Amino acid sequence: MKRACIPLLLGLCLCLGCGPEEEVRIQLTPAQIDAYQAIAREEIDVLRPRLDSICAATFEARVAAATDSIVQLRLEEELRLRRRLGQSVPQ
């Protein structure tokens, strides 16, 4: 068998082996829930400063883009209304 066929056959076998997903319900104990929440809090505490710095660095650009799109929508709405009312459209 050629080597090029091996990944194709492997992929085919993996696809055929996958059936419809069965719903798995996991019931955690209170201790497991507490442990999970502690891990989540630690990860959030690590990520929060990074996400805050990204937010601060991109804030001005995001506000400008949002403002531009709002202004553009309002101008388009004004043009539609003027055309509907038969008013002259300013250039």
PLY file of the C-alpha trace (Angstrom):
ply
format ascii 1.0
element vertex 91
property float x
property float y
property float z
element edge 90
property int vertex1
property int vertex2
end_header
0.00 0.00 0.00
1.32 3.45 -0.85
2.11 5.85 1.96
-0.21 8.51 0.50
-3.19 6.21 1.08
-2.52 5.70 4.76
-3.75 9.16 5.94
-6.79 8.83 3.70
-7.68 5.42 5.11
-7.04 6.62 8.65
-9.33 9.59 8.11
-12.01 7.38 6.59
-11.85 4.97 9.52
-12.10 7.83 12.00
-15.12 9.28 10.22
-16.89 5.96 10.02
-16.16 5.24 13.66
-17.87 8.43 14.73
-21.53 7.90 15.31
-24.09 10.34 16.53
-23.02 11.99 19.75
-24.58 10.60 22.84
-25.56 13.02 25.53
-23.29 12.54 28.51
-24.49 13.90 31.80
-21.81 14.41 34.38
-22.81 14.87 37.97
-20.12 16.60 40.01
-19.85 16.35 43.74
-19.84 19.59 45.74
-16.10 19.16 46.34
-15.50 18.77 42.59
-17.60 21.86 41.88
-15.58 23.86 44.41
-12.31 22.63 42.89
-13.50 23.49 39.38
-14.58 26.96 40.47
-11.24 27.55 42.21
-9.37 26.64 39.03
-11.65 28.90 36.99
-11.09 31.81 39.41
-7.31 31.37 39.18
-7.41 31.34 35.38
-9.68 34.39 35.31
-7.31 36.22 37.65
-4.44 35.45 35.27
-6.37 36.46 32.16
-8.06 39.60 33.52
-4.96 41.90 33.36
-4.14 40.71 29.84
-7.69 41.20 28.60
-7.91 44.60 30.31
-4.71 45.75 28.59
-5.99 44.54 25.21
-9.26 46.35 25.84
-7.47 49.56 26.81
-5.15 49.35 23.80
-7.98 48.89 21.32
-10.64 51.04 22.98
-10.17 54.19 20.91
-10.17 52.29 17.61
-13.27 50.31 18.56
-15.14 53.45 19.64
-14.15 55.22 16.41
-15.30 52.28 14.29
-18.60 52.02 16.18
-19.18 55.77 15.89
-18.41 55.73 12.17
-20.83 52.89 11.55
-23.57 54.59 13.59
-23.06 57.84 11.70
-23.10 55.96 8.40
-26.35 54.21 9.30
-27.97 57.51 10.27
-26.86 59.18 7.03
-28.27 56.29 5.00
-31.52 56.48 6.97
-31.71 60.23 6.34
-31.19 59.71 2.59
-33.93 57.07 2.47
-36.34 59.37 4.29
-35.51 62.34 2.06
-36.03 60.23 -1.07
-39.33 58.93 0.25
-40.51 62.43 1.05
-39.30 63.71 -2.33
-36.88 66.18 -0.81
-33.62 67.12 -2.46
-30.67 65.07 -1.34
-27.68 67.19 -0.21
-24.38 66.37 -1.84
0 1
1 2
2 3
3 4
4 5
5 6
6 7
7 8
8 9
9 10
10 11
11 12
12 13
13 14
14 15
15 16
16 17
17 18
18 19
19 20
20 21
21 22
22 23
23 24
24 25
25 26
26 27
27 28
28 29
29 30
30 31
31 32
32 33
33 34
34 35
35 36
36 37
37 38
38 39
39 40
40 41
41 42
42 43
43 44
44 45
45 46
46 47
47 48
48 49
49 50
50 51
51 52
52 53
53 54
54 55
55 56
56 57
57 58
58 59
59 60
60 61
61 62
62 63
63 64
64 65
65 66
66 67
67 68
68 69
69 70
70 71
71 72
72 73
73 74
74 75
75 76
76 77
77 78
78 79
79 80
80 81
81 82
82 83
83 84
84 85
85 86
86 87
87 88
88 89
89 90
